[in-house]
Amino acid sequence: MKDVEELKKIAGVSACNYVQDGMILGLGTGSTVKYTILEIGRKIREENLQVVGVPTSLQTKKLAEMLEIPLIKIDEINTIDLTIDGTDEFDNSFNLIKGGGGALTREKIVAKASNSMVVVADSSKHVETLGLFPLPIEVNQDKWHEIKRKIAHFCPNEISLRGGETTPFITDNGGVILDANFGATILKPTEIEEKINDISGVVEVGLFVGMCDAIVVASKEEVSVLTNPVGRLS
């Protein structure tokens, strides 16, 4: 039996099976997709892979630059061929909760611009119903109190400001994050997303619905691939 970190590495590397020469790639953020980015860097150095990356966070940008992966800004292109990213939760319908690392807004911008999306994750992220992982919501700094009150009308549990009021976590975009503890109750993620987005001052919601086409999953025993039967890679 392999340890968790080794399986995460195998999953991250396996996701590169979807990468083809000449692609524009969305480069995700997280502890598992880190191994994907390292493998892309190796392929560029050792196999002359020709790709260009679009990073989803400053953290990913720094890693890609260190590996000498060519980068391009999202506003310089029309479409991305493939995005490979991590997730905090995924359900049986390939819906995701993302944003544990704080990069949800840029991650969603890149995902929406992509022709396909592959997620790498460990099996602990697989849930029957989304919401056990607190839902990240990026909001304007000066409106978070008001937004928190409005979300509390339909969020059954605590909503917290990430980092606390004294030292709040600031995103790459200059926003702050509310973590809404819905519990495993998000049966209709599209409805929840729309409800939150209707609140003035909300920047982005960490629900990724209808975007994921395949998930490379590392468990304690093996790495497997789940393919969305109605996705773009099926």
C-alpha positions as CSV (number, residue, x, y, z in Angstrom):
1,M,0.0,0.0,0.0
2,K,1.4,3.4,-1.0
3,D,1.2,6.4,1.3
4,V,-1.2,9.3,0.5
5,E,1.5,11.6,-0.7
6,E,2.9,9.1,-3.2
7,L,-0.6,8.4,-4.5
8,K,-1.3,12.1,-4.9
9,K,1.9,12.3,-6.9
10,I,0.8,9.4,-9.1
11,A,-2.6,11.0,-9.7
12,G,-1.0,14.4,-10.5
13,V,1.3,12.8,-13.0
14,S,-1.4,10.6,-14.5
15,A,-3.5,13.7,-15.3
16,C,-0.8,14.6,-17.8
17,N,-2.1,11.8,-20.0
18,Y,-4.6,14.3,-21.2
19,V,-2.0,16.9,-22.2
20,Q,-1.1,17.1,-25.9
21,D,1.6,19.0,-27.7
22,G,0.6,22.5,-28.6
23,M,-2.1,22.9,-25.9
24,I,-2.8,26.0,-23.9
25,L,-3.2,24.7,-20.4
26,G,-5.0,26.1,-17.3
27,L,-2.6,25.4,-14.4
28,G,-4.6,24.8,-11.2
29,T,-3.7,25.3,-7.6
30,G,-3.3,22.8,-4.8
31,S,-1.2,20.1,-3.2
32,T,-2.1,17.3,-5.8
33,V,-2.1,19.4,-9.0
34,K,1.3,20.6,-7.9
35,Y,2.6,17.2,-9.1
36,T,0.9,17.7,-12.5
37,I,2.7,21.0,-12.9
38,L,6.1,19.4,-11.9
39,E,5.5,16.7,-14.5
40,I,4.6,19.3,-17.2
41,G,7.9,21.0,-16.4
42,R,9.8,17.7,-16.7
43,K,8.2,16.9,-20.0
44,I,9.1,20.4,-21.4
45,R,12.8,19.9,-20.3
46,E,13.2,16.2,-21.2
47,E,10.6,15.5,-23.9
48,N,10.4,18.9,-25.7
49,L,6.7,19.2,-24.9
50,Q,5.4,22.4,-26.4
51,V,2.7,23.9,-24.2
52,V,1.7,27.3,-22.7
53,G,0.2,27.7,-19.3
54,V,-2.4,30.0,-17.7
55,P,-1.8,30.0,-13.9
56,T,-4.8,30.2,-11.6
57,S,-2.9,31.8,-8.7
58,L,0.3,33.6,-7.8
59,Q,1.5,30.5,-6.1
60,T,1.1,28.5,-9.3
61,K,2.6,31.2,-11.4
62,K,5.8,31.2,-9.2
63,L,6.0,27.4,-9.5
64,A,5.6,27.4,-13.3
65,E,8.2,30.2,-13.7
66,M,10.6,28.2,-11.6
67,L,10.1,25.2,-13.9
68,E,10.4,27.5,-17.0
69,I,6.9,26.6,-18.2
70,P,5.9,29.3,-20.8
71,L,3.0,31.4,-19.5
72,I,0.3,33.6,-21.0
73,K,-2.3,35.8,-19.4
74,I,-6.0,34.9,-19.6
75,D,-6.9,38.2,-21.3
76,E,-4.4,37.4,-24.1
77,I,-6.3,34.4,-25.4
78,N,-9.8,33.4,-26.4
79,T,-9.9,29.8,-25.2
80,I,-7.9,27.3,-23.1
81,D,-7.6,23.7,-24.4
82,L,-7.5,22.0,-21.1
83,T,-7.4,22.9,-17.4
84,I,-6.1,20.6,-14.8
85,D,-6.9,21.6,-11.2
86,G,-7.6,20.2,-7.7
87,T,-10.8,20.3,-5.7
88,D,-11.9,20.3,-2.0
89,E,-15.0,18.2,-2.7
90,F,-16.7,16.4,-5.6
91,D,-20.0,14.6,-5.8
92,N,-21.3,11.8,-8.1
93,S,-22.5,14.4,-10.6
94,F,-18.9,15.8,-11.0
95,N,-19.9,19.1,-9.2
96,L,-17.1,20.6,-7.2
97,I,-16.4,22.8,-4.2
98,K,-13.2,24.7,-4.7
99,G,-11.5,27.6,-2.9
100,G,-9.8,26.1,0.1
101,G,-6.5,27.6,-1.1
102,G,-8.2,31.0,-1.8
103,A,-7.9,31.0,-5.6
104,L,-11.5,30.3,-6.5
105,T,-12.1,33.4,-8.6
106,R,-9.2,32.9,-10.9
107,E,-9.7,29.1,-11.0
108,K,-13.3,29.7,-12.2
109,I,-12.3,32.2,-14.8
110,V,-9.8,29.8,-16.2
111,A,-12.2,26.8,-16.0
112,K,-15.0,28.7,-17.8
113,A,-12.6,29.6,-20.6
114,S,-11.5,25.9,-21.0
115,N,-12.7,23.4,-23.6
116,S,-12.3,20.7,-21.0
117,M,-11.4,20.3,-17.3
118,V,-9.7,17.4,-15.5
119,V,-9.5,17.4,-11.7
120,V,-6.9,15.6,-9.6
121,A,-8.0,14.6,-6.0
122,D,-7.6,12.1,-3.3
123,S,-10.6,9.8,-2.5
124,S,-11.4,11.7,0.8
125,K,-12.7,14.5,-1.4
126,H,-15.5,12.3,-2.8
127,V,-18.9,13.0,-1.1
128,E,-22.5,12.0,-1.7
129,T,-23.7,15.6,-1.1
130,L,-21.6,18.8,-1.3
131,G,-21.2,21.1,1.7
132,L,-19.3,19.3,4.4
133,F,-16.3,21.3,3.3
134,P,-17.2,24.9,4.1
135,L,-18.2,26.7,0.9
136,P,-15.7,29.5,0.0
137,I,-17.2,32.8,-1.2
138,E,-15.0,35.7,-2.3
139,V,-16.5,39.1,-1.4
140,N,-15.5,42.7,-1.4
141,Q,-13.6,43.7,1.7
142,D,-16.0,46.5,2.7
143,K,-19.2,44.5,2.3
144,W,-18.4,41.2,4.1
145,H,-20.5,42.0,7.2
146,E,-23.6,42.7,5.1
147,I,-23.1,39.7,2.8
148,K,-22.6,37.4,5.8
149,R,-25.9,38.5,7.3
150,K,-27.7,37.9,4.0
151,I,-26.2,34.4,3.5
152,A,-27.1,33.5,7.0
153,H,-30.8,33.6,6.0
154,F,-30.3,30.3,4.1
155,C,-27.0,28.9,5.4
156,P,-27.9,26.6,8.4
157,N,-24.6,26.9,10.2
158,E,-21.8,29.3,11.0
159,I,-20.3,31.6,8.4
160,S,-16.7,32.8,9.2
161,L,-14.4,35.3,7.8
162,R,-11.2,33.4,6.7
163,G,-8.3,34.6,8.9
164,G,-10.6,36.5,11.3
165,E,-11.2,40.3,11.5
166,T,-7.8,41.1,12.8
167,T,-5.8,39.4,10.1
168,P,-8.2,38.4,7.3
169,F,-7.0,36.3,4.4
170,I,-6.6,38.5,1.3
171,T,-7.0,36.9,-2.1
172,D,-4.8,37.6,-5.1
173,N,-7.7,39.9,-6.3
174,G,-7.7,41.9,-3.1
175,G,-11.0,40.4,-1.8
176,V,-11.7,38.4,1.4
177,I,-13.3,35.0,1.8
178,L,-16.3,33.9,3.8
179,D,-16.4,30.2,4.5
180,A,-20.1,29.1,4.8
181,N,-20.7,25.9,6.7
182,F,-23.7,24.5,4.9
183,G,-23.0,21.0,6.0
184,A,-23.8,18.1,3.6
185,T,-27.0,19.8,2.4
186,I,-26.1,21.2,-1.1
187,L,-28.3,19.0,-3.2
188,K,-28.9,21.8,-5.8
189,P,-25.6,23.6,-6.2
190,T,-26.8,25.7,-9.1
191,E,-29.6,27.2,-7.0
192,I,-27.2,28.0,-4.1
193,E,-24.7,29.5,-6.5
194,E,-27.3,31.8,-8.1
195,K,-28.7,32.8,-4.7
196,I,-25.3,33.9,-3.4
197,N,-24.3,35.6,-6.7
198,D,-27.5,37.7,-6.4
199,I,-26.0,39.4,-3.3
200,S,-24.3,42.7,-4.1
201,G,-20.6,42.6,-3.3
202,V,-20.1,38.9,-4.0
203,V,-17.2,38.3,-6.3
204,E,-17.3,34.6,-6.8
205,V,-18.7,31.4,-5.3
206,G,-16.6,28.2,-4.9
207,L,-19.2,26.0,-6.6
208,F,-18.1,24.6,-10.0
209,V,-21.1,23.1,-11.6
210,G,-21.1,21.4,-15.0
211,M,-17.4,22.1,-15.6
212,C,-15.6,19.0,-14.7
213,D,-15.1,16.3,-17.4
214,A,-12.9,13.8,-15.6
215,I,-11.4,13.2,-12.1
216,V,-8.1,11.4,-11.4
217,V,-8.6,10.0,-7.9
218,A,-5.9,8.7,-5.6
219,S,-7.1,6.2,-2.9
220,K,-5.1,4.3,-0.4
221,E,-4.9,1.3,-2.8
222,E,-4.8,2.8,-6.3
223,V,-5.3,5.7,-8.7
224,S,-8.4,5.5,-10.9
225,V,-10.1,7.8,-13.4
226,L,-13.7,8.8,-13.3
227,T,-15.1,10.1,-16.6
228,N,-18.2,12.3,-16.6
229,P,-20.6,10.4,-18.9
230,V,-22.1,13.7,-20.1
231,G,-18.7,15.5,-20.2
232,R,-16.6,16.7,-23.1
233,L,-14.1,13.8,-22.7
234,S,-16.5,11.0,-22.7
